[in-house]
Amino acid sequence: MRRKKELEEQVVQKFPYRCPYCDQPITYDQFNLKVGENEIKCPFCKKKYIKVVSDESPPPQSSPVPAII
């Protein structure tokens, strides 16, 4: 019998969060994010948008892109 190979997830590259309007990289370290909706003002284009934080997730750093091996 052949056994199925177990899949292992590895982070290959991390992408920074970006402003949905001007596409500039944003770090959320400068904001005091709370669980729920947070109004964010982009430091580059000065437009406001909403960042939602769930109660189970840690504060966002950057977006990992997983690779399945």
KOLKOLFI-673747 format. One record per residue (C-alpha): residue number from 1; chain; x, y, z. Coordinates in Angstrom, 3 decimals. Example, Ala and Ser with C-alpha at 12.3 -4.5 7.8 and 13.67 -1.06 7.14 Angstrom:
2
1, A, 12.300, -4.500, 7.800
2, A, 13.670, -1.060, 7.140
END
This chain:
69
1, A, 0.000, 0.000, 0.000
2, A, 1.111, 3.499, -0.712
3, A, 0.905, 6.073, 2.043
4, A, -0.147, 9.611, 1.303
5, A, 2.561, 12.167, 1.771
6, A, 1.811, 14.637, 4.571
7, A, 1.560, 18.251, 3.520
8, A, 3.736, 20.745, 5.332
9, A, 3.072, 24.472, 5.206
10, A, 6.031, 26.845, 4.993
11, A, 6.048, 30.637, 4.741
12, A, 7.918, 31.486, 1.560
13, A, 7.576, 35.242, 1.540
14, A, 5.796, 37.929, 3.551
15, A, 4.094, 40.908, 1.963
16, A, 3.399, 44.151, 3.822
17, A, -0.151, 45.376, 4.334
18, A, -1.043, 48.111, 1.837
19, A, -3.398, 51.058, 1.705
20, A, -6.451, 50.084, -0.392
21, A, -6.404, 53.511, -2.085
22, A, -2.779, 54.398, -2.860
23, A, -1.208, 50.910, -2.487
24, A, 1.585, 52.184, -0.209
25, A, 2.870, 49.753, 2.465
26, A, 1.290, 50.312, 5.892
27, A, 2.543, 49.059, 9.244
28, A, -0.101, 48.823, 11.940
29, A, 2.457, 49.159, 14.750
30, A, 1.781, 52.907, 14.816
31, A, -1.948, 52.409, 15.473
32, A, -3.564, 51.239, 18.698
33, A, -5.738, 48.523, 17.132
34, A, -8.599, 47.106, 19.162
35, A, -10.850, 44.127, 18.516
36, A, -13.533, 45.113, 16.014
37, A, -13.495, 47.975, 13.537
38, A, -10.613, 50.455, 13.538
39, A, -10.579, 53.618, 11.445
40, A, -7.168, 53.999, 9.797
41, A, -5.934, 57.150, 8.075
42, A, -3.237, 56.446, 5.496
43, A, -0.136, 58.558, 6.223
44, A, 0.554, 58.830, 2.480
45, A, -2.745, 59.680, 0.750
46, A, -4.610, 60.755, 3.956
47, A, -7.707, 58.717, 3.028
48, A, -9.527, 56.746, 5.728
49, A, -10.480, 53.101, 5.669
50, A, -11.613, 50.439, 8.150
51, A, -9.308, 47.688, 9.455
52, A, -11.190, 44.851, 11.180
53, A, -9.402, 42.888, 13.909
54, A, -10.909, 39.633, 15.150
55, A, -10.696, 38.651, 18.794
56, A, -8.653, 35.529, 17.998
57, A, -5.935, 37.047, 15.834
58, A, -2.718, 38.707, 17.006
59, A, -2.018, 42.288, 15.844
60, A, -1.153, 42.279, 12.132
61, A, 2.512, 42.345, 11.143
62, A, 2.614, 41.361, 7.488
63, A, 0.744, 38.908, 5.310
64, A, 2.442, 35.522, 5.012
65, A, 2.119, 33.670, 1.747
66, A, 2.086, 29.941, 2.501
67, A, 3.488, 27.335, 0.196
68, A, 2.241, 23.773, 0.351
69, A, 5.066, 21.261, 0.005
END
